[in-house]
Amino acid sequence: MTECWKPCVIIWATLLVHVTGHRPVIIVHGILDGPKQFEILAQFISQSHPGTSVTTIDLYNYIASIKPLWQQVDGFRNTIRPIMENAEDGVHLICFSQGGLICRGVLATLPKHNVHSLIFLASPLAGQYGDTYYLRYFLPTVIKSNIYHFCYTANGQKISICNYWNDPHQRERYLKSSNYLAPLNGEIEHANLTAWRDSFLRIKKLVLIGGRDDGVITPWESSIFGFYDSNENVIEMEKQDWYLRDAFGLKTLDSKGAVVKCLIPGVSHTSWHSNLTVYQNCIDKWLT
């Protein structure tokens, strides 16, 4: 016993670090946000998982968040990649609102990513079609039924919100003009479809968080991959064409039990990341 105490201590210390350590957490903010808005969420994580490395990416903040999403993806990917490379056991990714779509683009173009839990927090994953205050901020005099005239043009696609504007009454124009959401969802054929799908399938757990009182994501079910049909009836995720075709791997993840939906009523859009109930019920347990 006395001769092997050093090796035994080393082994025990290694096991202790493995058991008590937590994967790094990366937070990607939404439109018109920056790291400051996520200080409370970072505190929640530090309190429930002491010692966890939490990084809120300080990039494309506030008005810069309206730049085209593929441009933002390039910047976020270059910042996120080294964090992943230094995390042997992988990372957790929390992506809020528009940040969820950025995260999808980042992971699609990082074929060797090591994301363990991908947490989408009130994100317009299937698109946006709503006249909210965010939209009025950019286009104050235009009603939602006419926005496609601008969004579905080359100039429109240079603004982030147009990259995921999904007008259910202008399906052909959307498929022809959308250079971000439609390719990500596998709604159009492209050369990267298989590679992006394979990358999506590297995720170990996909957590979808939203609620009916969000007030910004429209329809709110877009946060759980539901969306309008041409009559503005909401079609749930499992009945969407790209889900049934398993176009980007969502059906496969779901069939393995890797997809979790967490629906919380009474939470407005800008409160998701500072609401303790949301954190305790929908986020905390996936950050081990």
C-alpha positions, 0 to 999 in steps of 0.5 A, spaced: 500 500 500 505 504 501 509 503 495 503 505 490 500 511 494 502 516 489 499 512 483 493 511 486 492 518 488 494 520 481 488 515 478 483 517 484 485 525 482 483 523 475 477 520 476 475 525 481 476 531 475 472 526 470 466 526 475 466 533 477 468 536 471 463 540 466 463 541 459 464 548 457 458 552 455 458 556 449 452 562 448 450 565 442 446 571 442 440 573 438 438 579 434 440 586 437 443 582 443 450 582 446 454 578 451 451 583 457 444 580 456 446 573 458 450 575 464 444 572 468 444 566 464 451 565 465 450 566 473 445 561 473 450 556 470 456 558 474 451 557 481 449 550 479 455 547 475 461 551 479 467 551 475 464 551 468 467 555 463 462 559 460 463 563 454 458 568 451 461 570 444 462 577 443 461 578 436 456 581 431 453 585 437 446 589 437 446 593 430 451 588 427 447 582 428 443 584 422 448 582 417 447 576 413 447 570 417 452 566 412 457 572 414 456 571 421 457 564 421 464 565 418 465 569 424 462 565 430 465 559 427 472 561 427 471 563 434 467 557 437 472 552 433 478 553 438 474 552 444 471 546 441 478 543 440 480 545 447 474 541 450 476 533 449 469 531 452 465 536 448 462 542 449 454 545 450 451 550 446 446 555 448 443 559 442 438 564 443 433 566 438 436 568 431 443 565 434 439 558 434 440 559 426 447 561 426 448 555 431 445 551 425 450 554 420 456 553 424 455 546 426 453 545 418 460 547 416 464 544 422 464 537 420 468 535 426 464 539 431 463 536 438 457 539 441 454 534 446 447 538 448 445 543 443 440 548 446 435 552 442 432 557 446 426 560 443 429 560 436 425 561 429 428 554 427 423 553 421 422 561 420 419 567 422 412 570 419 410 575 424 409 583 425 413 584 431 417 589 434 423 587 431 420 587 424 417 594 425 424 596 427 427 595 421 421 595 416 416 600 420 412 602 414 411 595 411 406 590 413 408 582 413 404 580 407 408 585 403 415 583 406 417 578 401 417 583 395 424 586 399 426 579 403 426 575 397 431 579 393 438 579 393 439 585 397 434 583 402 438 577 403 443 581 405 439 582 412 439 577 417 431 577 418 430 576 411 435 570 411 429 566 415 423 570 413 418 564 411 412 567 407 407 561 407 403 564 402 409 565 397 412 558 397 415 558 390 419 565 391 421 563 398 425 556 395 428 560 389 430 566 394 432 563 401 440 562 401 440 560 408 434 557 411 431 553 405 438 550 404 439 548 412 432 545 412 434 541 406 428 544 402 432 545 396 437 540 393 444 543 394 451 540 394 452 540 401 446 537 403 449 530 405 455 533 409 451 538 413 446 532 415 452 528 417 454 534 421 447 535 424 447 528 426 453 528 431 449 532 436 448 528 442 442 531 445 437 537 441 433 541 446 428 545 443 425 551 448 419 555 447 412 557 449 406 560 447 407 567 450 413 568 447 410 574 443 416 575 437 417 568 434 411 567 429 408 562 430 411 560 436 411 553 434 417 555 430 421 554 436 420 547 436 420 546 428 413 547 427 410 552 422 404 555 418 401 551 412 399 556 406 392 557 410 396 559 416 395 553 420 401 550 424 403 544 422 407 540 427 415 538 427 413 531 425 408 532 419 413 537 416 416 535 409 423 536 411 422 532 417 418 526 414 424 526 408 429 526 414 432 532 410 437 534 415 437 529 420 432 531 425 427 525 424 433 520 425 435 524 432 428 524 434 427 516 433 434 515 437 430 519 443 435 525 442 430 530 441 427 534 447 421 539 447 421 544 453 415 548 453 414 554 458 408 558 458 408 565 461 415 567 458 416 573 453 421 573 448 426 577 452 426 573 458 428 566 456 435 567 458 434 570 465 428 566 467 430 561 473 424 557 472 426 556 464 433 554 466 431 549 472 426 546 468 429 546 461 437 547 461 440 545 467 440 538 467 443 538 460 449 541 462 453 536 465 
